Amino acid sequence: MSHAPRLATAFSIELPDEASARRAAELLTERGHTVVRVGPRTPGVPYPGSWWRVTGLDEGPYPSDDEHWWMAAEERFIAGAAGDLGGGYACTQADPETARRFLPEGETVADRTAAEVREARLAALCLERARVPAPRILHHLKVPEPDSVLTGGPIPLAGLDDVPWASLTHAYGTAEDVPEMLTRLAAGGEGWSAAMAAYFSAVVHQGTHYESTPPSIGFLVQIAKAPRLPARHRLDLLMGLAHMATDLCHPPLPYEIQTRQEIVRHLPGLLDVWPDVSGPSRAWLVVLAAHVPGTASVRLSEFRAFRRSVEGPSPALDLALAMCADDGDAVLDLTLDAASWHDEVPRELARPGALRDRQMEVLLHLARAEFSPRSEMGESETGEDR
């Protein structure tokens, strides 16, 4: 039984020449995209060496009502085809009528209804596996333990004045205000939410790192290590550090690499809080430790004991532990297993870049789904909670 998705997906593939663009248009037509258009990226300027754009509209139908799964499967195919032909792609979603109205102009190769492409669409997707049931998570690592006090008082930041912040930059210009942001974070209390928002707006703006990002890491770690820091605030910082170390461009940009290096450098000291923190914070510490198997090995027995204390399945902890132990076979098995039920995992595994970076991205997606509470950083960023 087929299913018509609520939203249509418009794919745009940019390719280096007309021949590759027409080949991509053939592929999208064969796969049952309802509207397929091709033309120069700059309309009316088909000069030698110009890039070409192919647009295709996927209106379904899909083999089942698991829309996110089948859309992700189609996106993986498009990504692979675009890469094979020497280009790249982007996609947007809208209701079918709106998507058709705003599809870029070009030579129309195909223009059909969803009913007319039904057989071709289902034939293309029948080569993909349906989603298997996700593990049923029984643990409560999304729920941070309540704090006994609202704030433990300001945390002193050693060396804050030694950094030439005014000569560095962030998203909005000079980083001369970063010390104030960090001091507000160290103060805790009712200003925590605003301080987190200020830092993650300027110093890590929408995931982008700047000159001021790497030198700020040591101060975040100082705050996270402070015994007086409320548990909920520590959890926010650990999640933030995990995202900053993992969720990078492909290939990583220089400031991203430096940020990750700073997090790795401070990781042994950060792990010293292990005996005194609750389960949710421990889960994120294991995720962070997966970045450095050599560093993680000194606490591997403690990590494993923690895993034994966690009830039921935990794909994120299992993968993090395999990465901490540098067990390549187990990491491969666990990522492939996750790819059978998690939308984002196949996409991450198919990306270019170093294998371990892609595996860390997979781990981050699993950790978000399992461990991210509604926090000062917002609901689990990818909406992957199951």
VONU-167467 format. One record per residue (C-alpha): y, z, x negated. Coordinates in nm, 2 decimals, m for minus. Each point is the difference from the previous one (the first is absolute). Layout:
<nodes>
<node Y="Y" Z="Z" X="X"/>
...
</nodes>
This chain:
<nodes>
<node Y="0.00" Z="0.00" X="0.00"/>
<node Y="0.33" Z="m0.11" X="m0.15"/>
<node Y="0.33" Z="0.19" X="0.01"/>
<node Y="0.36" Z="m0.13" X="0.01"/>
<node Y="0.22" Z="0.21" X="m0.23"/>
<node Y="0.32" Z="0.15" X="0.14"/>
<node Y="0.20" Z="m0.13" X="m0.29"/>
<node Y="m0.01" Z="m0.34" X="m0.18"/>
<node Y="0.02" Z="m0.01" X="m0.38"/>
<node Y="0.22" Z="m0.26" X="m0.16"/>
<node Y="m0.11" Z="m0.08" X="m0.36"/>
<node Y="0.23" Z="m0.17" X="m0.25"/>
<node Y="m0.15" Z="m0.15" X="m0.31"/>
<node Y="0.22" Z="m0.13" X="m0.28"/>
<node Y="m0.15" Z="m0.25" X="m0.24"/>
<node Y="0.12" Z="m0.19" X="m0.30"/>
<node Y="m0.06" Z="m0.36" X="0.13"/>
<node Y="m0.06" Z="m0.21" X="0.30"/>
<node Y="m0.37" Z="m0.06" X="m0.07"/>
<node Y="m0.09" Z="0.37" X="m0.01"/>
<node Y="0.22" Z="0.06" X="0.31"/>
<node Y="m0.19" Z="m0.26" X="0.20"/>
<node Y="m0.33" Z="0.14" X="m0.12"/>
<node Y="0.11" Z="0.34" X="0.13"/>
<node Y="0.10" Z="m0.15" X="0.33"/>
<node Y="m0.34" Z="m0.15" X="0.04"/>
<node Y="m0.16" Z="0.34" X="m0.07"/>
<node Y="0.21" Z="0.17" X="0.27"/>
<node Y="m0.07" Z="m0.28" X="0.25"/>
<node Y="m0.37" Z="0.03" X="m0.07"/>
<node Y="0.01" Z="0.38" X="0.05"/>
<node Y="0.16" Z="m0.04" X="0.34"/>
<node Y="0.36" Z="0.09" X="m0.05"/>
<node Y="0.17" Z="m0.12" X="0.31"/>
<node Y="0.32" Z="m0.13" X="m0.16"/>
<node Y="0.00" Z="m0.14" X="m0.36"/>
<node Y="0.31" Z="m0.14" X="m0.17"/>
<node Y="0.07" Z="m0.13" X="m0.35"/>
<node Y="0.31" Z="m0.10" X="m0.18"/>
<node Y="0.23" Z="0.05" X="m0.30"/>
<node Y="0.11" Z="0.37" X="m0.04"/>
<node Y="0.36" Z="m0.13" X="0.01"/>
<node Y="0.00" Z="m0.22" X="0.31"/>
<node Y="0.11" Z="m0.36" X="m0.07"/>
<node Y="m0.02" Z="0.04" X="m0.38"/>
<node Y="m0.34" Z="m0.13" X="m0.10"/>
<node Y="0.08" Z="m0.06" X="m0.37"/>
<node Y="m0.26" Z="m0.01" X="m0.28"/>
<node Y="m0.09" Z="0.35" X="m0.11"/>
<node Y="0.11" Z="0.16" X="0.33"/>
<node Y="m0.21" Z="0.26" X="0.17"/>
<node Y="m0.16" Z="m0.06" X="0.34"/>
<node Y="m0.06" Z="0.24" X="0.29"/>
<node Y="m0.29" Z="0.00" X="0.24"/>
<node Y="0.02" Z="0.22" X="0.31"/>
<node Y="m0.29" Z="0.08" X="0.23"/>
<node Y="m0.02" Z="0.20" X="0.32"/>
<node Y="m0.31" Z="0.22" X="0.06"/>
<node Y="m0.02" Z="0.08" X="0.38"/>
<node Y="m0.37" Z="0.08" X="0.00"/>
<node Y="m0.23" Z="0.03" X="0.16"/>
<node Y="m0.19" Z="0.26" X="m0.20"/>
<node Y="m0.36" Z="0.09" X="0.02"/>
<node Y="0.08" Z="0.35" X="0.14"/>
<node Y="0.30" Z="0.22" X="0.10"/>
<node Y="0.02" Z="0.14" X="m0.36"/>
<node Y="0.33" Z="m0.19" X="m0.05"/>
<node Y="0.10" Z="0.17" X="m0.33"/>
<node Y="m0.33" Z="m0.07" X="m0.16"/>
<node Y="m0.01" Z="m0.37" X="0.08"/>
<node Y="0.37" Z="m0.05" X="m0.08"/>
<node Y="m0.07" Z="0.16" X="m0.34"/>
<node Y="m0.30" Z="m0.23" X="m0.05"/>
<node Y="0.22" Z="m0.31" X="0.07"/>
<node Y="0.27" Z="0.13" X="m0.24"/>
<node Y="m0.26" Z="0.04" X="m0.27"/>
<node Y="m0.11" Z="m0.36" X="0.05"/>
<node Y="0.36" Z="m0.12" X="m0.01"/>
<node Y="0.08" Z="0.20" X="m0.31"/>
<node Y="m0.31" Z="m0.15" X="m0.18"/>
<node Y="0.08" Z="m0.36" X="0.11"/>
<node Y="0.37" Z="0.03" X="m0.11"/>
<node Y="m0.10" Z="0.14" X="m0.34"/>
<node Y="m0.26" Z="m0.27" X="m0.05"/>
<node Y="0.26" Z="m0.26" X="0.07"/>
<node Y="0.26" Z="0.15" X="m0.23"/>
<node Y="0.23" Z="0.17" X="0.25"/>
<node Y="0.06" Z="0.31" X="0.20"/>
<node Y="0.03" Z="0.10" X="0.36"/>
<node Y="0.18" Z="0.23" X="0.25"/>
<node Y="m0.07" Z="0.09" X="0.36"/>
<node Y="0.17" Z="0.14" X="0.30"/>
<node Y="m0.11" Z="0.10" X="0.35"/>
<node Y="0.16" Z="m0.05" X="0.34"/>
<node Y="m0.11" Z="m0.07" X="0.36"/>
<node Y="m0.13" Z="m0.36" X="0.02"/>
<node Y="0.30" Z="m0.14" X="0.18"/>
<node Y="0.25" Z="0.14" X="m0.25"/>
<node Y="m0.22" Z="m0.09" X="m0.30"/>
<node Y="m0.01" Z="m0.36" X="0.12"/>
<node Y="0.37" Z="m0.01" X="0.06"/>
<node Y="0.09" Z="0.12" X="m0.35"/>
<node Y="m0.26" Z="m0.19" X="m0.20"/>
<node Y="0.17" Z="m0.19" X="m0.28"/>
<node Y="0.06" Z="m0.37" X="0.06"/>
<node Y="m0.20" Z="m0.27" X="m0.18"/>
<node Y="m0.24" Z="m0.28" X="0.06"/>
<node Y="m0.23" Z="0.12" X="0.27"/>
<node Y="m0.36" Z="m0.05" X="m0.10"/>
<node Y="m0.15" Z="0.18" X="0.29"/>
<node Y="0.13" Z="0.14" X="0.33"/>
<node Y="m0.27" Z="0.14" X="0.23"/>
<node Y="m0.06" Z="0.28" X="0.24"/>
<node Y="m0.21" Z="0.31" X="m0.08"/>
<node Y="m0.26" Z="m0.13" X="0.25"/>
<node Y="m0.02" Z="m0.34" X="m0.19"/>
<node Y="m0.06" Z="0.17" X="m0.34"/>
<node Y="m0.25" Z="0.26" X="0.13"/>
<node Y="m0.31" Z="m0.15" X="m0.15"/>
<node Y="0.16" Z="m0.07" X="m0.34"/>
<node Y="0.15" Z="0.35" X="m0.01"/>
<node Y="m0.31" Z="0.18" X="0.08"/>
<node Y="m0.21" Z="m0.22" X="m0.23"/>
<node Y="0.24" Z="0.09" X="m0.29"/>
<node Y="m0.01" Z="0.37" X="0.07"/>
<node Y="m0.37" Z="0.02" X="0.06"/>
<node Y="m0.04" Z="m0.02" X="m0.38"/>
<node Y="0.17" Z="0.34" X="m0.03"/>
<node Y="m0.18" Z="0.32" X="0.07"/>
<node Y="0.11" Z="0.22" X="0.29"/>
<node Y="0.13" Z="0.34" X="m0.08"/>
<node Y="m0.27" Z="0.27" X="m0.04"/>
<node Y="0.08" Z="0.35" X="0.14"/>
<node Y="0.22" Z="0.20" X="m0.22"/>
<node Y="m0.13" Z="0.34" X="m0.12"/>
<node Y="0.07" Z="0.28" X="0.24"/>
<node Y="0.23" Z="0.24" X="m0.19"/>
<node Y="m0.07" Z="0.36" X="0.08"/>
<node Y="0.21" Z="0.18" X="m0.26"/>
<node Y="0.35" Z="0.12" X="0.06"/>
<node Y="0.17" Z="m0.11" X="m0.32"/>
<node Y="0.28" Z="m0.16" X="0.20"/>
<node Y="0.11" Z="0.34" X="0.12"/>
<node Y="0.19" Z="0.20" X="m0.27"/>
<node Y="m0.04" Z="0.38" X="0.01"/>
<node Y="0.30" Z="0.18" X="0.14"/>
<node Y="0.23" Z="0.16" X="m0.25"/>
<node Y="0.05" Z="0.38" X="0.00"/>
<node Y="0.37" Z="m0.05" X="m0.07"/>
<node Y="0.24" Z="m0.28" X="0.08"/>
<node Y="0.13" Z="m0.02" X="m0.36"/>
<node Y="m0.06" Z="0.17" X="m0.32"/>
<node Y="0.35" Z="m0.04" X="m0.13"/>
<node Y="0.16" Z="m0.25" X="m0.25"/>
<node Y="m0.22" Z="m0.13" X="m0.28"/>
<node Y="0.18" Z="m0.04" X="m0.34"/>
<node Y="m0.04" Z="m0.34" X="m0.16"/>
<node Y="m0.02" Z="0.01" X="m0.38"/>
<node Y="0.17" Z="m0.29" X="m0.17"/>
<node Y="0.18" Z="m0.15" X="0.30"/>
<node Y="0.33" Z="m0.02" X="m0.18"/>
<node Y="m0.16" Z="m0.17" X="m0.31"/>
<node Y="m0.06" Z="m0.33" X="0.17"/>
<node Y="0.30" Z="m0.25" X="m0.01"/>
<node Y="m0.02" Z="m0.06" X="0.38"/>
<node Y="0.34" Z="m0.17" X="0.02"/>
<node Y="m0.11" Z="m0.27" X="m0.23"/>
<node Y="m0.31" Z="m0.07" X="0.22"/>
<node Y="m0.03" Z="m0.18" X="0.33"/>
<node Y="m0.17" Z="0.03" X="0.34"/>
<node Y="0.00" Z="m0.21" X="0.31"/>
<node Y="0.37" Z="0.07" X="0.08"/>
<node Y="0.15" Z="m0.02" X="m0.35"/>
<node Y="0.05" Z="0.28" X="m0.26"/>
<node Y="m0.26" Z="0.28" X="0.00"/>
<node Y="0.26" Z="0.27" X="m0.07"/>
<node Y="m0.09" Z="0.16" X="0.34"/>
<node Y="m0.37" Z="0.03" X="m0.08"/>
<node Y="0.04" Z="0.36" X="m0.15"/>
<node Y="0.14" Z="0.10" X="0.34"/>
<node Y="m0.29" Z="m0.15" X="0.18"/>
<node Y="m0.25" Z="0.17" X="m0.22"/>
<node Y="0.19" Z="0.33" X="0.02"/>
<node Y="m0.01" Z="m0.02" X="0.38"/>
<node Y="m0.38" Z="m0.06" X="m0.01"/>
<node Y="m0.03" Z="0.30" X="m0.23"/>
<node Y="0.20" Z="0.21" X="0.24"/>
<node Y="m0.26" Z="m0.06" X="0.28"/>
<node Y="0.07" Z="0.16" X="0.33"/>
<node Y="0.15" Z="m0.19" X="0.30"/>
<node Y="0.15" Z="m0.27" X="m0.23"/>
<node Y="m0.34" Z="m0.12" X="m0.11"/>
<node Y="m0.02" Z="m0.29" X="0.25"/>
<node Y="0.34" Z="m0.14" X="m0.09"/>
<node Y="m0.07" Z="0.04" X="m0.37"/>
<node Y="m0.32" Z="m0.19" X="0.02"/>
<node Y="0.17" Z="m0.27" X="0.20"/>
<node Y="0.28" Z="m0.03" X="m0.25"/>
<node Y="m0.24" Z="m0.02" X="m0.30"/>
<node Y="m0.24" Z="m0.26" X="0.16"/>
<node Y="0.30" Z="m0.21" X="0.12"/>
<node Y="0.18" Z="m0.02" X="m0.33"/>
<node Y="m0.24" Z="0.06" X="m0.29"/>
<node Y="m0.31" Z="m0.16" X="0.16"/>
<node Y="0.17" Z="m0.23" X="0.25"/>
<node Y="m0.27" Z="m0.16" X="0.23"/>
<node Y="m0.25" Z="0.04" X="m0.28"/>
<node Y="0.23" Z="m0.16" X="m0.27"/>
<node Y="0.04" Z="0.19" X="m0.32"/>
<node Y="0.32" Z="0.02" X="m0.21"/>
<node Y="0.12" Z="0.12" X="m0.34"/>
<node Y="0.04" Z="0.35" X="0.14"/>
<node Y="m0.35" Z="0.01" X="0.15"/>
<node Y="m0.21" Z="0.08" X="m0.32"/>
<node Y="0.22" Z="0.28" X="m0.13"/>
<node Y="0.00" Z="0.17" X="0.34"/>
<node Y="m0.38" Z="0.04" X="0.01"/>
<node Y="m0.01" Z="0.30" X="m0.23"/>
<node Y="0.24" Z="0.19" X="0.23"/>
<node Y="m0.21" Z="m0.08" X="0.31"/>
<node Y="m0.30" Z="0.14" X="m0.19"/>
<node Y="0.19" Z="0.31" X="m0.09"/>
<node Y="0.08" Z="0.06" X="0.37"/>
<node Y="m0.36" Z="m0.08" X="0.10"/>
<node Y="m0.14" Z="0.25" X="m0.25"/>
<node Y="0.23" Z="0.29" X="0.10"/>
<node Y="m0.19" Z="0.28" X="0.17"/>
<node Y="0.29" Z="0.08" X="0.23"/>
<node Y="m0.01" Z="m0.36" X="0.15"/>
<node Y="m0.12" Z="0.00" X="0.36"/>
<node Y="m0.34" Z="m0.17" X="0.04"/>
<node Y="0.13" Z="m0.26" X="0.23"/>
<node Y="0.27" Z="m0.11" X="m0.25"/>
<node Y="m0.25" Z="m0.01" X="m0.28"/>
<node Y="m0.22" Z="m0.23" X="0.22"/>
<node Y="0.29" Z="m0.23" X="0.06"/>
<node Y="0.07" Z="m0.03" X="m0.38"/>
<node Y="m0.37" Z="m0.06" X="m0.08"/>
<node Y="m0.02" Z="m0.28" X="0.25"/>
<node Y="0.33" Z="m0.15" X="m0.13"/>
<node Y="m0.13" Z="0.01" X="m0.36"/>
<node Y="m0.33" Z="m0.17" X="0.10"/>
<node Y="0.20" Z="m0.28" X="0.18"/>
<node Y="0.23" Z="m0.04" X="m0.30"/>
<node Y="m0.29" Z="m0.03" X="m0.24"/>
<node Y="m0.20" Z="m0.24" X="0.21"/>
<node Y="0.19" Z="m0.21" X="0.25"/>
<node Y="0.14" Z="m0.25" X="m0.25"/>
<node Y="0.09" Z="m0.37" X="m0.02"/>
<node Y="m0.25" Z="m0.25" X="m0.13"/>
<node Y="0.04" Z="m0.01" X="m0.29"/>
<node Y="0.18" Z="0.34" X="m0.04"/>
<node Y="0.36" Z="m0.02" X="m0.10"/>
<node Y="0.13" Z="0.19" X="m0.31"/>
<node Y="0.15" Z="0.30" X="0.18"/>
<node Y="m0.32" Z="0.03" X="0.21"/>
<node Y="m0.21" Z="0.01" X="m0.32"/>
<node Y="0.23" Z="0.26" X="m0.15"/>
<node Y="m0.02" Z="0.21" X="0.32"/>
<node Y="m0.38" Z="m0.01" X="0.00"/>
<node Y="0.00" Z="0.09" X="m0.37"/>
<node Y="0.22" Z="0.30" X="0.07"/>
<node Y="m0.22" Z="0.12" X="0.28"/>
<node Y="m0.31" Z="m0.04" X="m0.22"/>
<node Y="0.17" Z="0.19" X="m0.28"/>
<node Y="0.08" Z="0.29" X="0.23"/>
<node Y="m0.34" Z="0.00" X="0.17"/>
<node Y="m0.17" Z="0.26" X="m0.21"/>
<node Y="0.27" Z="0.25" X="0.07"/>
<node Y="0.01" Z="m0.09" X="0.37"/>
<node Y="m0.37" Z="0.07" X="0.03"/>
<node Y="0.06" Z="0.36" X="m0.12"/>
<node Y="0.10" Z="0.08" X="0.36"/>
<node Y="m0.35" Z="m0.08" X="0.12"/>
<node Y="m0.13" Z="0.36" X="0.03"/>
<node Y="0.30" Z="0.11" X="0.21"/>
<node Y="0.04" Z="m0.29" X="0.25"/>
<node Y="m0.16" Z="m0.08" X="0.34"/>
<node Y="m0.25" Z="m0.27" X="0.09"/>
<node Y="0.25" Z="m0.27" X="0.10"/>
<node Y="0.19" Z="0.04" X="m0.33"/>
<node Y="m0.33" Z="0.00" X="m0.19"/>
<node Y="m0.10" Z="m0.33" X="0.17"/>
<node Y="0.32" Z="m0.17" X="m0.13"/>
<node Y="m0.05" Z="0.15" X="m0.35"/>
<node Y="m0.34" Z="m0.16" X="m0.02"/>
<node Y="0.15" Z="m0.33" X="0.11"/>
<node Y="0.27" Z="0.03" X="m0.28"/>
<node Y="m0.27" Z="0.10" X="m0.25"/>
<node Y="m0.18" Z="m0.32" X="0.07"/>
<node Y="0.27" Z="m0.18" X="m0.21"/>
<node Y="m0.13" Z="0.16" X="m0.32"/>
<node Y="m0.37" Z="0.06" X="m0.02"/>
<node Y="0.03" Z="0.16" X="m0.34"/>
<node Y="0.24" Z="0.25" X="0.13"/>
<node Y="m0.19" Z="0.06" X="0.32"/>
<node Y="m0.33" Z="0.07" X="m0.18"/>
<node Y="0.11" Z="0.35" X="m0.10"/>
<node Y="0.02" Z="0.09" X="0.37"/>
<node Y="m0.28" Z="m0.22" X="0.13"/>
<node Y="m0.23" Z="0.29" X="0.08"/>
<node Y="0.27" Z="0.16" X="0.20"/>
<node Y="0.08" Z="m0.32" X="0.18"/>
<node Y="m0.37" Z="m0.04" X="0.09"/>
<node Y="m0.02" Z="0.36" X="0.12"/>
<node Y="0.29" Z="m0.07" X="0.22"/>
<node Y="m0.16" Z="m0.31" X="0.14"/>
<node Y="m0.31" Z="0.21" X="0.09"/>
<node Y="0.22" Z="0.23" X="0.20"/>
<node Y="0.14" Z="m0.29" X="0.20"/>
<node Y="m0.19" Z="m0.05" X="0.32"/>
<node Y="m0.14" Z="m0.34" X="0.08"/>
<node Y="0.09" Z="m0.35" X="m0.13"/>
<node Y="0.31" Z="m0.05" X="m0.22"/>
<node Y="0.02" Z="m0.35" X="m0.13"/>
<node Y="0.32" Z="0.08" X="m0.18"/>
<node Y="m0.13" Z="0.30" X="m0.19"/>
<node Y="m0.32" Z="m0.18" X="m0.08"/>
<node Y="0.18" Z="m0.29" X="m0.15"/>
<node Y="0.25" Z="0.22" X="m0.19"/>
<node Y="m0.29" Z="0.20" X="m0.15"/>
<node Y="m0.18" Z="m0.32" X="m0.11"/>
<node Y="0.32" Z="m0.12" X="m0.16"/>
<node Y="0.06" Z="0.34" X="m0.17"/>
<node Y="m0.35" Z="m0.02" X="m0.14"/>
<node Y="0.05" Z="m0.37" X="m0.10"/>
<node Y="m0.31" Z="m0.09" X="0.19"/>
<node Y="0.05" Z="m0.38" X="0.04"/>
<node Y="m0.31" Z="m0.06" X="0.21"/>
<node Y="0.08" Z="0.28" X="0.24"/>
<node Y="0.37" Z="m0.13" X="0.03"/>
<node Y="m0.12" Z="m0.35" X="0.07"/>
<node Y="m0.25" Z="0.12" X="0.27"/>
<node Y="0.26" Z="0.23" X="0.17"/>
<node Y="0.27" Z="m0.27" X="0.01"/>
<node Y="m0.23" Z="m0.26" X="0.14"/>
<node Y="m0.12" Z="0.25" X="0.26"/>
<node Y="0.36" Z="0.08" X="0.10"/>
<node Y="0.07" Z="m0.38" X="0.02"/>
<node Y="m0.25" Z="m0.02" X="0.29"/>
<node Y="0.22" Z="0.22" X="0.23"/>
<node Y="0.35" Z="0.04" X="m0.14"/>
<node Y="0.25" Z="m0.29" X="0.06"/>
<node Y="0.20" Z="0.04" X="m0.33"/>
<node Y="m0.29" Z="0.04" X="m0.24"/>
<node Y="m0.12" Z="m0.37" X="m0.01"/>
<node Y="0.36" Z="m0.11" X="m0.04"/>
<node Y="0.06" Z="0.24" X="m0.30"/>
<node Y="m0.32" Z="m0.11" X="m0.17"/>
<node Y="0.10" Z="m0.36" X="0.03"/>
<node Y="0.34" Z="0.04" X="m0.16"/>
<node Y="0.07" Z="m0.11" X="m0.35"/>
<node Y="0.03" Z="0.26" X="m0.27"/>
<node Y="m0.21" Z="0.24" X="m0.20"/>
<node Y="m0.31" Z="0.11" X="0.18"/>
<node Y="0.07" Z="0.37" X="m0.04"/>
<node Y="0.35" Z="m0.04" X="0.14"/>
<node Y="m0.15" Z="m0.17" X="0.31"/>
<node Y="m0.25" Z="0.28" X="0.03"/>
<node Y="0.28" Z="0.26" X="m0.02"/>
<node Y="0.17" Z="m0.19" X="0.28"/>
<node Y="m0.31" Z="0.03" X="0.21"/>
<node Y="m0.02" Z="0.37" X="m0.08"/>
<node Y="0.36" Z="0.05" X="0.11"/>
<node Y="m0.07" Z="m0.18" X="0.34"/>
<node Y="m0.30" Z="0.23" X="0.06"/>
<node Y="0.19" Z="0.31" X="m0.10"/>
<node Y="0.29" Z="m0.09" X="0.23"/>
<node Y="m0.25" Z="m0.04" X="0.29"/>
<node Y="m0.18" Z="0.33" X="m0.08"/>
<node Y="0.26" Z="0.24" X="m0.14"/>
<node Y="0.35" Z="m0.10" X="0.10"/>
<node Y="0.14" Z="0.24" X="0.27"/>
<node Y="0.32" Z="m0.06" X="0.19"/>
<node Y="0.22" Z="0.11" X="m0.29"/>
<node Y="0.35" Z="m0.02" X="m0.13"/>
<node Y="m0.09" Z="m0.35" X="m0.13"/>
<node Y="m0.10" Z="m0.11" X="0.35"/>
<node Y="m0.32" Z="m0.07" X="0.18"/>
<node Y="m0.27" Z="m0.16" X="m0.21"/>
<node Y="0.19" Z="m0.29" X="m0.14"/>
<node Y="m0.24" Z="m0.28" X="0.09"/>
<node Y="m0.10" Z="0.13" X="0.34"/>
<node Y="m0.36" Z="0.01" X="m0.11"/>
<node Y="m0.10" Z="0.33" X="0.16"/>
<node Y="m0.33" Z="m0.03" X="0.17"/>
</nodes>
